[in-house]
Amino acid sequence: GGGGMQLPAIVVEEEALDILRDIGCRYRLHKPTNLYIVDPAEMIAKLASSAIDSGAEIVLGVTVDDVVYRIEDDHVKIVGVVVQWTSTIAASLHVDPLALKSKAIIDCTGHEAEVVSIASRRIPELNLSLKGESSMWVSKGEKLIVEKTGALCPGLYVAGMSVAAVYGIPRMGPIFGGMLLSGRRVAEIIVRDLRKLS
């Protein structure tokens, strides 16, 4: 969990501090820039711990190999992912994967947008393509990542740097306020969408 060039620090804007406070992560003000410095290892650990405390289950050592989909009312709906043990793939073993069904799949795999990439290749009906992130423009990237976070189709959501990969948004470097705010936004959107289904 290194920051810029694996230095032990990342930057967060004031708008995202309430997320850090909620998870008990320390930060300090860098007065000349009015930005906040955070230890990336602490932030990662506390985000993970907070998610687990809230009921999340983290499955280590698996790779998303495919998505599970249905067509409902002439629209593609993503209803799960197909996973395989990473070690099985590395060993080139021919072992059938397993499907995990879900009402919401979030691609927050980063710069490659791996889940969206799979869905766009294997389900042409989605008419989905990845533009790839554009060159660095920190302030624009931070703003657009949060604005564009959301559903790509029913059941498939995009957050974080995966948003940049889908929409061609500029990269930001080791500034993480947009990442935190994007994560919160996608969670709020999914809660709203799931309530509509109930």
N, C-alpha and C positions, 0 to 999 in steps of 0.2 A: 503494500500500500504506500509506495513512495509518492511524493508530490512531484513538482516539476523537476525533471532530470534526477529523480529518486532522492531529492533532498527531503529531510524529515519535516516538511512544512507545506501546507496548502493554504490557499486564500479563500475566504468566504465574505460575501457582502453582508451588510447589516440586515437586509431584507430576509435573510435565511437564519439569523441568529436564534429565533424562537425554536427552530427545529433542533439546533444544538442544545439549547437550554432544556428542551423536553427530554432529551436522551442523557443529559448530565455531562455533556462534552465541554471541556475547557477551551477557551479561546482568549486571545489577547489582541488589543487594538494596536495597529501600526499607524500612529498618528499622522505621519506625512501623507499617507494615501487614504486614510479613513477606511481602511479595509481591516479584516481580522485574520489573524494567523492561527491555524489549527494543526495539531499533530495528526497526520493522516492515519496512523495506526490506532490511535485512541478513537478517532471518529468511526473508522471501520468497525472496530470491536464493539463500540457502544451502539451503533446503528444495528448491527447483527443481534446483539443481546436484547435490545429494545424490541426488535421484530419478533424474536423468539418469545419474549415475555408477553407479547400481544397475541401469540398463537401461531406464528409462522413456523413452518418446518423447513429446515434447510437440508437438502439431499446433496451430499458431496460425491464427487467422482462420477457424475453422469454427464452425458452430452445430449443435447436435443438433436435428434437425427431427422425428424420430420414433424409435421403437424397432423392433427386429426380434424377433418372438416365434414360439414354437411351442407346441403343446399336446401334452404327453407325460403319459400315464397320467391324463388328465382334469385336469391342472394346467398353468397357464400358466408358461412358462419364457422369460425374456428372454435372447436369444442375440446381441444386438448393438444398434447404434444406426445411424440414418440421419443423415448429415451433409450440410451444404451450406455453401459458402463464404459467409461473412457479407456480403461485398461483393456477391455475386449476389443475396442477399435485399434488401439496401439499394437495389440498382439495379432491383428488381422484374423481373428477368429470369426467364423460364420455362426453367429448366435442371434436368434431372433430377439428384437427389442421388445419393450413393453410400452403400452399406451397409458398415459395418465390423463384422465378427462378433467376438465375444469370449465367453469363458467367464464373465466377471464384469464387470458394469457398476456403477460407483459413482456415485450422484448426490451430489455434494458441491458443487452449484451455488449453494448459499447459501439465502438467505431465500425464494426463489421455488420451490425444489426443482423445477427445470425438467424434468428427465428423468422424475421420478415424476409430475409434473403431466401430461405428455404420455401416459405409460403409463396413468394412471387415466382419462383422457378417451377414449383410443382403444381400450382393451382392457377393456370392462366386466366381463369374466369375472374380472378381478383383484379386484373388490370393494374397490377402494382409493380412499380420499379423503384430501385434505389438510385438516387442521384449521386450519392457519395458526399461526404462533408466537403466544404470548400475551405480555402486557406484561412488562416487565423485573422479574426476580427473580434476581439474579446467582448466588447460591450454589445455588439449586434448579436453575436452568438448566444450570450447569456440571456438576452431578452427573447429571442426567437425559440430557443430550446423549450422554454416554459410555455410560450404561446402555442406552439405546435404540438405539445404533448397531448395525447389522447387516443381515440379509437381510429384504427385504419379500416376495420370492418367489424361486424358483430363478433365479439369474443377475442379480438386481437388488438392490443394496445401497444403504444410505443412511448418510451420515456428515456431521458438521459441522452447520451451520445448517439443512441440508435435513432433518435429524432433527427439529428444532424445528418446521419447517413441516408435516411429516407428523403428528406426535403432539401438537401444540399446546403445546409446551414453552416456558417463559418465555425471552425473549431475555436476553443477558448484557452487551451493551456491549463495550468494548474490552479484554476479558479473554480470553486465548486458550489457556489450559491445556486447557480442555475440547475445543477444536478439535484441538489436537495429539494429545491422548489418544484422541479419536474416530477420527482418521486412523490411528493405530497399531492401535487395536482392529479397525477394519474390515479392515485389511491382515492381521491375525492370523486373523480369521474366514475371510477368503477363502482364505488358505493352507490352513487346516484343511479347508474345503469342497472345494477342488481336489484335495487329497490323497485325500479319500474317493472322488473320481471316478476316480482312477488305478488 
